[in-house]
Amino acid sequence: MTVNNALDTSLHYRDHFPVFDSVTYINSCSQGALSYEVRAAMNHYMNGMDDRGSLWDEWVMAQEGVRSALARAFKTSTTQVALTASASAGINSLMSAMDFSGKKNRIVTTGLEFPTMGQISHAQELRGAQVIHVPSEADNTLDLKKVDAELNDSTALLAITHVCYRNGAMTDIKSAIKLAHSKGIPVLVDAYQSGGSLPNQLR
Ligand SMILES: Cc1ncc(COP(=O)(O)O)c(C=O)c1O
C-alpha cells in the first residue's frame, strides 16, 4: 500500500470513530478507539439478550465470520484461526499447553515484549520452564545475533513480538522465525501491533 493509499484509507475510516472529533487518540490497545459499528454490535448483543435470551446460533455464526475474515487478512485457512478473549489469553492458552518438564524447558523471549508475555512465560516456571530475556539495544532494536545465541537444544519456544507496544520498534520477524525454525524451535509471535497495519502471512 502506498502512503497516499494508506492516507485515503485512514481518512475513509476516520469518521467511524467519534473520539477522533475531540482528541488526538493514538492508544492502540484494549482501550483502542471505539467505532460506531462496534458500539452498534454491542448494543445489538445486549438488546438480543433482553429480547430473546440466548443468541447462541447468531453469535457463533458471527464468530465464524470473524474467523474467515481473519484468515483472509492473514492469508491462511480458517482452520488455522482460533479466537480468544484477548491476546494475553491466547498467549496463556498456547504456553500452558506446552510441556516444560523435560530437557527442552527454555522459553527465550525479549526485552521488547508486552508485560503479559513475560509474566505468562514466568508463570511456566512452576512447571519447569526457564525463562531467558534477550535485552533490547540502546536504540530499542533487537540484535537477532543475540537471540540466535540463546536458541539451543534446550529451547522449547521463542516468544517474540513483531512491533513493540512501548516504542514501535519493529523486529525482522521473518529472520527471527527462520533462525528458530532452522533449529526446530517453535515460535510464538505477538503481532498485536502489526496485525492489520502491516502485511502478515501465516502458514
Ligand atoms: C504488543 C501487545 N501484546 C499484547 C497486548 C495485550 O493485549 P490484551 O489486552 O488483548 O491481552 C498488547 C496490548 O496493548 C500489546 O500491545
The ligand as a MOL file (V3000), in Angstrom:
LIG
                    3D

  0  0  0     0  0            999 V3000
M  V30 BEGIN CTAB
M  V30 COUNTS 16 16 0 0 0
M  V30 BEGIN ATOM
M  V30 1 C 2.1060 -5.9910 21.6560 0
M  V30 2 C 0.9910 -6.2880 22.6110 0
M  V30 3 N 0.8180 -7.5590 23.0230 0
M  V30 4 C -0.1550 -7.9010 23.8670 0
M  V30 5 C -1.0490 -6.9520 24.3510 0
M  V30 6 C -2.0970 -7.3950 25.3250 0
M  V30 7 O -3.3210 -7.4140 24.7380 0
M  V30 8 P -4.6250 -7.9230 25.5200 0
M  V30 9 O -5.0890 -6.7650 26.3560 0
M  V30 10 O -5.5630 -8.2710 24.3950 0
M  V30 11 O -4.2410 -9.1110 26.3350 0
M  V30 12 C -0.9210 -5.6170 23.9350 0
M  V30 13 C -1.8420 -4.5930 24.4160 0
M  V30 14 O -1.6940 -3.4020 24.1730 0
M  V30 15 C 0.1220 -5.2730 23.0440 0
M  V30 16 O 0.3080 -4.0040 22.6280 0
M  V30 END ATOM
M  V30 BEGIN BOND
M  V30 1 1 1 2
M  V30 2 1 2 3
M  V30 3 2 2 15
M  V30 4 2 3 4
M  V30 5 1 4 5
M  V30 6 1 5 6
M  V30 7 2 5 12
M  V30 8 1 6 7
M  V30 9 1 7 8
M  V30 10 2 8 9
M  V30 11 1 8 10
M  V30 12 1 8 11
M  V30 13 1 12 13
M  V30 14 1 12 15
M  V30 15 2 13 14
M  V30 16 1 15 16
M  V30 END BOND
M  V30 END CTAB
M  END
